[in-house]
Amino acid sequence: VTCCMPQSKVTVCGAAITAFNKRKDGSSFRDWAFTAFEDALIMSSLDRRDIDALIVACESDFFSLQLNPASVLASDLGLIGVATARVEGGGASGQLAVHAASRLIQSGASKHVAVVGVDPSASQLSAAAVKALYSFSFDAWTDGMTGVSATALYALSFQAFMERVAVTTDHIDRVTKENRSNAVHNPRAHLGKIHSQQDIEESPMQANPYRRLHCSPLSDGAAALILSAPSHQPSTRKTAPSLIGMGAASDTLHLGARSDTGDFAAKRLAMQRACRQADLQPKQITLAEVYDAYAGAQLQAIDALGLSGDIPRDMDTERFSATGSCPINLSGGLMGQGAPVGATGVAQTATCALLLEGLYEKQLQPDKLPRYALADTHGGICTTAAVTLLAGAAV
Amino acid sequence: LSIDHRLTLDYELQAGWLQPFVNGLQSGSAIARRCSNCHKTTFPPTRVCDCEHVHGEWIHLSGKAHIVHRSEGADGSFALVQFEGADTKTVVRQLAMTDSDTVGYLQRTINLESDSHFFADSEHETSKPAIGLPQLIITRRCNGDDNE
């Protein structure tokens, strides 16, 4: 596959994330989007009139009960006149929105683009209703109507992964503990918890091998980025990191149609494309926010992204823990920070950008600034994958 | 602080090119797509084959499925299976299956009223098939006989 993306970088001038939780304060998704955008704009040192385009990531009109949300947010955010579009790719929506915004800049069509990801996944519908809607994230005519839950599909995929890679349920317990304990230090996180082994073993079995604590929660929240052409980077933002590689790919819709039902092949392909654009190797990545909708999905992501050749060994040496050589999901990931779908990928990229600039939460900020970071999301059962690579300003 | 609102939507769904597959599920027949070029047989059907050929024929499988992986819990009982005669695997819901069953048979689309016995063992499940719509469900029953 030939990569046709231009090599130019895109500067992350502003990055902001609201709290991810189940809102009970009467605020709406429009308020969260406003807050995230305002914070990102302030960080960027830019004004509203500098913004050329607004790209909105929002997974489902069923969640928000708002069609054409980009036009609504353009008005709410005081961006009348800018080009607007909404990007949707299931769980990958946020990361795909980052890619769409970057291409506007790389093509020369825009100098500064705002990306806003938002979804009311928790407070506006019952969990049962959201779960029923999620069934239609896969093939509505097969999985959706049969009522297959996302958890069951992921469980079946992870069982196949366990056959190929020497990981066990002990490893998903460890991912669960690490992500939730990272989230304890993230004030925006939905589920900062210190889990005991007993907590996990006593949580209800949702779909073998996944217990409830192995699953990410449904959350409300928003995240925003202000992306700029390096040639128009504000003078006050010289330390801003850059997006240096983007890759996206897709896989067969039906899990059973894949030659290896445990392999996230689309993620592997997306990572290869992102690395090619960035001229990087996976081994150069020393910080990652990966898509952990389920604890096992994090291990499948590590494998597909090429971040480890021996996952059990790297987990034994705590390579991916908060103090390891390649910390994964310092934010807590979807499992700890939470999962307002449209906001997820935008928040991952924002988290990586803040960490690369040394502006993240003190207790989670690595002692030494990482050089490169990776943000990874997918939709469906990794049917749509999107990967973004970032570099610190010193690179 | 919140405003309650209920939205009811009545769809008239069209199966399009999937019509033979959907008709099969509703009557309990596994109807697969076989590529007219490489003869790969897909169930559920694939419109464009891996060999990039777009033409194929609809064929009847026996409906017998071999279980590859199964997952059970509060979400229900599901399995990744391989239907005999198909080159691809399929995710299905399991009904009235036991842990020792290694094969199951495609069940016609469930009718909530007349087939309520199928749900007798699954009342604890939090997800249910969409009644009346095409469903991929296997059971151990086959024409009144238990499977081997």
Contacts between the chains, C-beta under 8 A, distances in Angstrom:
chain1	res1	chain2	res2	distance
A	24	B	1	7.6
A	25	B	1	7.2
A	26	B	1	3.5
A	26	B	2	7.3
A	65	B	5	7.5
A	65	B	7	7.3
A	123	B	2	7.8
A	128	B	126	7.1
A	131	B	126	7.3
A	131	B	127	6.7
A	132	B	127	7.4
A	135	B	127	7.2
A	139	B	44	7.0
A	141	B	15	7.1
A	141	B	18	5.7
A	141	B	21	8.0
A	141	B	22	7.0
A	141	B	44	7.6
A	141	B	134	6.6
A	142	B	44	4.8
A	142	B	90	7.8
A	142	B	91	7.5
A	142	B	134	7.9
A	142	B	136	5.8
A	143	B	91	6.1
A	143	B	136	7.9
A	144	B	130	7.4
A	145	B	129	6.7
A	145	B	130	4.6
A	145	B	133	3.9
A	145	B	134	5.5
A	145	B	135	5.7
A	146	B	91	7.7
A	146	B	92	7.0
A	146	B	93	5.1
A	146	B	129	5.4
A	146	B	130	7.8
A	146	B	135	4.6
A	146	B	136	4.7
A	146	B	137	6.7
A	147	B	76	7.0
A	147	B	93	6.6
A	147	B	127	4.7
A	147	B	128	5.4
A	147	B	129	4.2
A	147	B	130	6.3
A	147	B	135	7.6
A	148	B	76	8.0
A	148	B	78	5.7
A	148	B	91	5.7
A	148	B	93	6.8
A	148	B	127	7.6
A	149	B	75	4.1
A	149	B	76	6.9
A	149	B	78	7.8
A	149	B	126	7.8
A	149	B	127	4.9
A	151	B	73	7.8
A	151	B	75	5.3
A	152	B	71	5.1
A	152	B	73	7.8
A	152	B	75	5.1
A	152	B	76	6.7
A	152	B	78	4.2
A	152	B	91	7.9
A	153	B	78	7.8
A	153	B	91	6.4
A	155	B	71	4.0
A	155	B	73	7.9
A	155	B	78	7.9
A	156	B	69	5.0
A	156	B	70	7.9
A	156	B	71	5.3
A	156	B	78	6.7
A	156	B	79	7.5
A	156	B	80	4.7
A	156	B	91	6.4
A	159	B	69	4.4
A	159	B	71	7.0
A	159	B	80	7.9
A	160	B	69	6.3
A	160	B	80	7.5
A	204	B	73	7.4
A	204	B	74	5.5
A	205	B	72	7.7
A	205	B	73	4.0
A	205	B	74	6.6
A	206	B	73	4.8
A	206	B	74	5.3
A	206	B	75	5.2
A	207	B	71	4.5
A	207	B	72	7.2
A	207	B	73	4.5
A	207	B	74	7.8
A	207	B	75	4.6
A	207	B	76	7.8
A	207	B	78	7.0
A	208	B	70	7.8
A	208	B	71	4.9
A	208	B	72	5.5
A	208	B	73	5.6
A	209	B	71	7.9
A	210	B	71	8.0
A	210	B	73	7.4
A	252	B	46	7.8
A	254	B	44	5.7
A	254	B	46	7.9
A	254	B	88	6.9
A	254	B	90	7.3
A	254	B	91	7.4
A	255	B	80	7.0
A	255	B	89	7.6
A	255	B	91	5.7
A	256	B	80	5.9
A	256	B	81	7.8
A	256	B	82	7.9
A	256	B	88	5.4
A	256	B	89	3.1
A	256	B	90	4.7
A	256	B	91	5.9
A	257	B	42	6.5
A	257	B	44	7.9
A	257	B	46	6.5
A	257	B	88	4.5
A	257	B	89	7.4
A	261	B	69	7.9
A	261	B	80	6.3
A	261	B	89	6.7
